[in-house]
C-alpha cells in the first residue's frame, strides 16, 4: 500500500475514516447494488465506444469507474462520494461518466485491455480511447477531485512525463509530478525508483518542505526501516515546522503501527525481537497519536514473537474494550497461529475472547466476520470425534469387546472434501457425541501404511469413503462423499438401520433375492457408492426379468438414465435408440432427449479429457447419427463435435475457430467438461496469449457460476 494508509489496519475499516488519503481494495467485501442520487455523478448506461463518441461530440473526456461487486471501497465511492452534488457538478461538467463491473459483460474485456489490477480503479480517457490518467483507490470527495484535476492536465499524464523523464533532464518539480502520478496509478515498482532518484537530488531544505512531504508520508516509500524514515525522525522538528506537527506524528504513528502489525501477525522472526526494543525506546520519546494503543500493540508483538499464547490472550482480555474499531479484525486474525500451537484449554479461552470481540464491534458486518472467524476456535475447543491410534485389527478387537462397530475415515492428504470433514464436521460436539458413543473411530490414509491394502480389501474407488465395519471386519455399511454435519450425521444414522445398510443388501442378493423392487433399490445403492461394475451386473439381471412394456416404464428409467450404466456403445443405449418412441410416450420427449444429449456429450468430453483413447475421428463425427433426433441442444452438441474432431486431428487453426464459435453457446457444465480441457491443450501448444485470452473471455461471458469463472481465469 502507499500514501497515508495505515498498513496496520485492515482496509475494510480504513474506508470508514473520513480523513483517509488513498484506498486500494485488496480485501474482498460483500457489497453490491449501488444506488446514485440524481444530483450526483451521472453515470451513463452505455458502452465505452458510445461514451467515447459522446465525449468527442461534447468536447469532454471519459471518466471510467472500474469496480467489482465485492469491493468495499468501490461501494464507499458509489454510496458516499459520487452521489454528492459537488461531485456531480465537477464530473458531469468535465466528463462523460461510465462505470463497468470488471467481472461482467464489457467489463471483463476492459479489465484485460487496460490491465486493471486493483479496485477501485478510475480511468481518464481521451475521446479516442487512449488513457491519459489513472487513479487507483478512492477517498474523500475534495481530495479525490484534486487527484482527478491533476489528471485533467495533459502535462501530468504518464506518456508526457515518461517522455520527459527519458531525456534525463527532468526538473525536480517535474519529477515530483511523476511521483504523484505513479502514486495515483499504484505503480509501486516504478514509484520507488523515481522517488529514490528524486530524494538524492533534493537539498535539505527541499526534503523538509511541504511539496515533497508526499514522499515521506507514503508508507511504501518511507517505511519504518527506510533511510527516508530515519531522516524524518532525525529532522522531525523541521518537518513539523513546514507541514504541521499533527501530520508528522500521524505518519510516525502509522509507520510504527504497520511494523508492529507484522510482528503481531507472526511475520517477524524470533531474532527480530531486538528491533522491538529499539521501537520501545523510540515510542517513549514521542508524544504520538494513540500512543497507549501502540504500547499495547508492542506488548502483543513481544508475546507473539515469544509464542506466549497465554500472554497474548491475557493482554487482549484486558484491553478489548480499548481497542480501535479499525484494529479489531487485525488483532483477531493474529491469533490464527494458536489453532496449530495451542491446546484445547487455550482454544476455549480464544473462543470466549471471540465473544468479547463480537460484542466490542460496532459494525454488523464486522460482527458477522468475527463470529465466523472465532467459530473455528469453538469447533477446536469442542469434544469432536476421538480418533483411536490403533491398527484396523486392534480397532476390530476393541469394537468386539465393547460390542460396537468400527467407523473408518478412508482419506487422502490431497482430497479437499476429506479435509473439509476433518476441519469442519468431525470436530463438532454433536458429531463427536454420536460417533464416540457408537463406534471405535479410525482415520487411515489410503496411500500410507495399511491404507493401500484396505483400498484393495474394501474396493475403495473414491474419497472420502467411510466404512462401518462389523467386529469381524465385514462391511456393514459404506458411505461416500462429504457433507454438512447435520446431513452427514443423518446419513450415518439411516445407514445404521439394517434394512438400509449396504452389507444387508449385498447379503440378500447373494442369497438369491431377485425381486424387481429389491433389485432396483440395490442397483441405486451400488451406484451411490460407485460400485459401478457390480451395478452393471445387477442391472443386466433386472433387465432380463422385465418385459418390453416394463423396460420403457418410468419405474426403471433410472437404469437408462444412469451415466454409469448407459453409455454410447452399451446394450442399454442401443435399446434406448431402438425404442426411442416408446420411451417418449412413457416419459416425455424432454427427458429422453436430455439423456441422448448427455450420452453423446459425455462421450465427447471423455475424448477431450483423455479418458477415451479408442474412438476414431470418423466415430466422433456423429452429426448424421443425431440429426433425426432433432435435439433441443443440437447446436451445442454440433459445436462439441466440431471441437472434438479438430482436437483429434490436431488442427489448431480449425480448433481455435470452432472454440471461438462454440464457446458462445457453452454454459457451466460445457465450460468445465469441454472448454476447459481444450483451453489447457491450446495452452500447452503455445497458442498466442492474446488469442487464448480472447477465448477465455468468450467462455466466461456465458458462465453463471462466479467461482468457475475465477477458476478458469486463474488457470489460464
N, C-alpha and C positions, 0 to 999 in steps of 0.2 A: 504494500500500500504506500501511498505517498501523501504529501500535503500535511494537514493537521489531523489526520485520522489517528486516533489512539489505538495502536496495534494491540494494546492490552484489553480492548473492548471488543465484544462481538459486534459485527456490522449491523445486526438487527436493531440494536439499541442506539447505535450512532445515528440512525435515521430519525430517531425520536428527538434528538437535540437540535434546537434551532440555531445554535452557533457553530455547527459543523461547517467545514470547508469543502471537502470533496468526499464523495461516496462512490464506491465501486461495488457492485453486487457480486460477491464471491461466494455467498452462502445462499442456499435455497430458502425462499419464503413460501408462503402458501396463500398468495393473494391473487385475485382475478376480478373481472368485471369493473373496469374503470368507468367513472361517470364524470363528465365535464359539465360545468355550468356555462350557460350561454355567454356570459360576459368574459370568459376566459379565452384561452387559445383555441382558435377554430381549426381543428384537425380535419382535413378533407378526406372523405371516403372514396379515394381514387387510387389508381395505380401510380407507381413512381413515374412512369412515362407521361401519364396525363398531368401529374403535378409539375413536371419539368416544362411541359408545353404551356401550362397556365403561368408559370413563373416567367417564361420568355415573353409571353404576351403582356404581363403586368410589370415587367422590369424589376422582378424580385429574384431572390434566391429561394432554394427549397430547404426547409428545416425538417429533418427526419428523426423521429423518436424511435430508436431500435430497442424494443423491450421484450420481456418474456412474462408469462402469467405468474411464474413462481418467484419473481424478483421483487423483494420488499422495497428497495429504493425506487424501483420503477413505479410501484404503487404510490409511494410517497409523493413523487413528482406529479403523478396523474391526479391525485386527490388533494394535495396541499399547495402545489406551486402553479401548475398550468391553469386551474380554474380561476385564479385571481385576475381581477380587472387589469391591474398593471401588466401582468403577463400578456393578456390579450392585446392590450394597447401596443406593446412592443413587438411581439411576434407576428401579429396579424398585419402590422404595418410593413415589416421588413421581409416577410417570408410567405410562401405557400407552405402550409404546415401539414405533414402527414405522419402517421405512426404505423409501424408494422410489428406484429408478433414474429420474432425471429425463428419460431419453430412451426409456423403455419404458412400455408399459401406462398405468396410472393416473398414473404419474409425470409424463408429458407434460402432462396436464391440470392437475396440481397445480403444475407449473412455471409455467404461464401464470396460473393462479388467484392464486398467491402471489408472482408476479413474481420468480422466482429468477434471479439474475444472476451468481452466483459459487458455487464449490463448494470444500469442503462448506458447506452452509447448514443450520442447525438451527432448527426452529420449535417454540415452546412455545405450544400451542393450548388454548383453553378448551374444555370439553365441547360447547359449541355451535358450535365450529369457528372462532371468531374468534381472531385472532393476538394473543397477549399480548406475546411477546418473540421476538426473532430474534438468532441468533449466526452470523456468517459467519466461517469459519475455525476450525480445531481448536487443539489444544495439549496440553500435559501434563495428566494427569488432575486433579491438585489445582487448577491454575489454571482448568481448564475447568469443574470443578464450582463454583468460586467464581462464574464468569460465569453459569452456569445458575441458581445460587442467587439471584443478583441478579434474574434474570428471573422467578423464582417469586414475588417480591414485586410485587404489583399496582401499588404506587406507582412502580416503575421501568419500567412499560410505556409505550410511546410515546404511546398515547392519553391516558393520565393526565398524562404530562409535557408533552405538547403543549398540553393544555387549560390547564395551569398557566402555561406559557410565554407563551401568547397574552394572558394578563391583564396582562403587563408588570410584574408584582410578584413574580417568581420570585426566591427567595433564591439566593445564590452557591453554597451547598452543593447545592441542588436543580438548579441549572444544571450543576453538576459531574455530578450523576446523569444529566442529559440527555446530556451529552457522552459519558459512558461507555456509555450505551445506544446512542447513534449510532455509537460506535466498534464496538460489538458487531455492529450491523446493517450496518456498512460503508457508511453513508450519507455519503460523503465531502463532498459539497457542503454539506449542512445542518450537518455536523460543524464545518466550518471557520467558518461564520457564527456558530454558537453559541459555539464556543471563543474566537473573536476578541472577541466581546462580553463573555464572561466575563473574559478576561485584562484588559480595560480596567477592569473593576470591582474587580480584586484589588489589595490593598495589597502592598507589597514583601514583607513577612513571609509573606503568604499565597502569593505566587508561588513562593517558595523552600521552601515547606512540603511535607511528604510527600503529603498528599491531592491536591494539584494537579500533582504530578510527572507524572501520566498525560498531561498536555498537552505537556510538554516532552520526554518520551521518545517521543512519537508522531512518526514521521518525516514524516507528511503534514501535521501541524500545526506542526512545528518543523524544517523543512529547513534546510540549511546557510546559505542566503541569507536566511532569515527574521529578523524582529525578535526572535522568541522565542529563536532560537538565539544571536543576539548578546547577548541578556540573559543566557542561560545561561553563555556564555563570560565575560562581564563579572563575573558573580557566581558563578563556579564553586565557590569556597570555601564560600559559604553553602549551595549545593545539596548539596555533599559532606557538610557537617555534618549535614544533615537526612535525606538519602536514601541516603548512602553513596558513597564515592569510586569503588567499582567500577561502580555503576550509571551514575554521571555520565560516567566515562571510556568505558564501553561505548557510551553514547549518542553522545558526541562522535566516537568512532572510527567508529561506524555512519554518522553523517552525512557524514564525510569520505569513507568508502569508497563510499557511494552517489553522491556528487558526482563522485568520481574515475571511477567506472564510466561515467558519462555522457560524460566526456572520452575514456576508453579505447575506448568503443563508437562514437565518432565523432559523438555528438550535439551536441558543442560546436563553435563557430565558431573560426576562427583568431584573431579579435580577442579571444576569451575567454581566451587564453593567460595574460594578465596576472593573472587570477584564480588560476592555478596558483602564481604567485609568492607571492601572499598566503597560500595554503594551505600552501606550503612553510615560510614563516616561522612560521605558527601551529603546524604539526606539530612543529617544533623546540622549541616552548615546553612541550609537554605530554608526560608520560610515559603514552602511551596503549597499550591492548592491541594486539598485532600491529603495533607501530609500524614495525618493519623491513619488513613486507609493505606497509604503507601507503606507505612511501617507494619501494618497488619499483613500486607501482601509480602513484605520482606520476611516476616516470621514464617509465613506459609512456604516461601521459597526455600528457607533453611530446612524446614521439616520435609519438604518434598525431596530435596537433594539427599537428605539422610534416610529417605524412605521410612520416616517416622509416621506411620499411619495414625497412631493414637494421638499424636501431637496435632496433626492436620485436622482431625475430627474435633479435637478439643478447641482449637482456635476458631473454627467455623461455628461450633455450637455457641461459643461466647459472643462472636461478632456478627452473627447472622442478621441481626436487626439493624446493624450499622453499615452493611454492605451496599454500595451503589447499585441501583437497578441495572445499570448497564454492564455490571460485572457478575451478576448472579449466574448467568449461563456459563461464562468463562470459568468461574471457580467451581461450579458444579461438575463440569466435564473434566476438570483437573483431577477428580477423584477416580477417574476411569482405571488407573493402574491398580487400584485396590481390588478390582474384580479378579485379577490374577494373583496378586501378592497377599491379599487379606484372608481372614478366616471367617467362619460363619458368624461369630460374635461381632466382628468388625463390619461385616456386610449388614447385619441387623442394625448397627449404630448408624451406618450411612443411610440405610433405608428410612430410619426415624428422622435423621437430619434432612432427608429429602422432603419430608412433610413440612419442615420448617422453611425450606427454600420455597416451596409452593406457596405457603402462607405469606412469606415476605414479598413475593412477586405481585406487582400491581396489574400488569397486563395479562388479560385472559389467555392470549396466545402463548405467552411465556409460561404461565401456569401449566398449560397443556404440554408444552415441550418438556418442562421439568418433571411432571408426573410420568410421562413416557420414559424419560431417561432413568429416573430412580426406580422404576418398576423392575428393571433388571436386577437391582440390588435386592429387592424384595423377593424375587424369584430365587436368587442365590441364597438368601437367608432362610428360605423355606426348607422343609424336610426333603421333598422331592423323592425320586426313585433312588433306592440304595442298591448300587451295583456291587455284587459279590466279586471278590478277587479269587475266582476259582476256575478250574478247567470245567468243560462241559460234564465230564464223567463225575467230578466231585460235586457239581451242582445237582446232577440227577440223583446222586445218593442222598444229598441233603434234602432234596424235594421228597424223596421216598420216606425218609424218617419223619419229616414234618407233614406228610400227607398233603403235599402241594404239587403244583406243576412248575416247570421252568419256563420263564419268559426270556427269549434271546433276541437282542437287538443286533441284527446282522447288518453291519455298516461298512463303509469305506471312508478313508480320510478325505477323498475328493468329492464326495457326494453332498451336494448342497442341502437337499431335504433331510439327510441324516444329521447334518449339523444343526438344522432348524429344530429337529426333535430334541437333540441333546441340549440346546441352549434355551429353548422356549417352552417345551412341553414337559419333558421328564423332570425338570427341577420344580415344577409346581406342586404345591402341597396336596391338592386334591388328587392328582395323579399318583403321587408317592403313597398316599394313604391306601389307595386301592391296590396298587402293584405290590407294595411291601407286605400287605396282608394276605395276598393270594398266590404270590409267586416267589421263587428264588430267581433273582434277576441277573442276567449276564449281558455285557456288551462285548462283542467279539468282532475284531477287524477281520473281514473276509479275505484279506490279502496278506495276513501275517499269522504266525503261529499255527494254531489248529484251524484257522479260518478257511484256507483253501480246501482242506479235507471235508469240512462241513458244507462248503459250496457244492461239492460233488454228492455228498451223502444226502442232502436235502433238496437238491435240484434248484438252487438259488440262482435266479437269472436277472434280477433287478434289485435296486437298492433305494430306500431301505426295505428290507424284508424282516418281518417279525414272526418268530416261531413260538408257539405254545406247545411244549413237549410234555408227554407223559413221563413218569419216572423211569420207564423202560426205554426212553429215547425216541419213541414213535411220535409222529406228528398228530397232535390233537386238533390244532388249528393253525392256519397260516394267513398273514395279512401283508399287504404291500402298500407302500406309499405313506407319506406324512399327512399331517392334518392338525387342526387346532385341538387344544387339549380336550374340550368337551366332546367334540365329534370323534376323536380317536378313542377316548375312554368308552364311548357308547359302542363303537365298533368292536372293541375287545370284549366288552360285557355281552354283546349279542353273540359273538363267536364262542363264548364260554357255554352257551346253551347247546347241548349235544346235537339237536336237530339241525343247527346252523353250522356246525364245525366241519371243516374240510376233511378231517380224518373220518368222521362218521359217514359222509357222503362217499368217500373212497371205499369204505368197507361195504356199504350197501351195493355199490356197483360190482365189486369183486365177488360178492355173494350171489350175484345174478339178477339183481333188480333191473328190469327192463321196462318199467312203467314209463310211458311217454312224458308225463308231467315231471317225474323224478329226473329223467334224462335231461330234460330242458333245464331244470334247476341245477343239475350237476355241471352241464356244459357252461352255463353262465358263471358258476362258481370257479371253474377252472380258468376261464378267460380272465376273471378278476385278479387272479394270482399269476397270470402269464404262463400257465401250463398249456400252451397252445398246441403242442404235439398231441397231448392226451385229449384235449378238447376236440381236435380233428377226428381222432379215432371214435370218440363217443358220438360226435355229430353224424358220422357215417352210419353208426348203428341206429341212431334215431331216424335218419332219413330213410333207411331200409325198412323201417316199421311203418312209415307214413304212406297213405295212398295219395294219388295225384291231387285231389282236392285239398287234402291236409297240408301238402307241401307249399301251396300258394296261400294258405290261410295266415292271417296276421299273427296267430299264436306261435308260429315257427319262423316268422320273418327274421328273428334275431340271428339265425344261422346264416342267412344270406346277407344280412346287414353287417355282420362282423367282418372287419378288415382282415382279421387273422384267419378266418375260415373261408372267405370268398374273395379270392384274388384272381387276377387275369390268368387264364390257363387251367384253373381248377374245374372239377366236375360241377361244383355248385354254380360257378359263374356261367358255364355253358348251359346249365339248366335254366338259369335266370334269363339268359338271352333267348333260349328256345321257347320259353313260356312267359315272355315279357307281357303279352297282352292279358294273360290270366292274372299275373301279379298286379297289373294296373287296375283291373276290375276289382280286385280284392283290397288293394292298399291305396290306390290313387296314383296318378302319373307322377306327381311331385316326388313322392317317397322313392319310387322305383328309379326315376331319372337321377335323383340325387345319389343313389347307390351306384348306378352306372358311371356317373361322372367321377365318383370317388375312386372306383376301381381303376379307370384309365389315368386319372390324375395321380394316384398313388404309384402306379407303375412308372410313370414319367419321373416322379420325384425320386423313386428308388434309383433310377438310372443316373440322375444328376447328382445324387448323393454318393454314388459309387457302390450301392448295395446290389445292383443288378449288373452283372458282368456278361450275361449270356445273350441279351436281346441284341438284334442286329438293327442296322439303320432302316432296313425295309420293314421290320416289325414295329419300329417306332412310329412310322407314318401310318397312323390309324384313322385318318380323316374319312376314307371311304367306308370304313367299318362303322364309325359313329354317325355318319351323315343321316342314315334312315331314322335314327332315334330323335332327331330334332331337339336336342337337349337345350334347356334354358341357358346354360352357361357354355354353349358350344364355341363362342368366340374366345373365352378364356382357355378352353381346352385346346382349341386350334393354335392359340399362341404358345401354349406349353409344348405342343407337338413340334412346332417350328423351332423353338428354342432347343429342345432335346435333340432334334435332328441335326441342327447346326453344331451343337456341342459334340455329338458323336463323330461328325465329320471333321471336327477341329477347324471349322470355317469361322475364324474370328470376326471377319468383316460382316458376314451374314448374322452371326450370333449377336453382335452389337446392334445391328439393325432390328433383329427380332426382339431383343430385350427392350430397346427404345420404344417399340410399338406395344409389346406385351405388358410391360411394367405398368402402363397406364390403366390396365384392366385388373391388375392384381390387388388383392386386399391382404389382410393379415396372414391367413394360412398360406396363400400362394407366395407371399413375400418370404416367409421362413423356409418353406419346403422347395420352392422352385427358384425364386430370385436369389436368395442369399448364397446357396452353393454355386450358382453361376457367377455371381459377383466375386466370390472367393477365387474361382477358377480364372476369371479375367484378370484379377489382381496378380495371380501367380504368373500369368502370361504377359505381365508388364504392359497392360493397356494404359495409355496415357492418363495421368492423374486427373486432368480436367474432364476427359471423356468419361472416366469411371465415376467421377463426382456427379456428372450430369445424370447418369443412370440412377445413382443413389437418390438424387433429388426427385426424379420422376417417380421412383418407387415410393419414397417417403410421403409423397403428396396424397397417396391413396391408402396409407396405413393409419388406422384409427388408434391403435394401441401405442401410447406415448413411450412406454418402456421398450417396445420393439423397435420404434423409430430410433431411439437413442442407441440401442444395441447395434443396429445395422450401421448407423453413422460412426460409432466409436470403433467398429471393427473394419471399417473401410478406409 
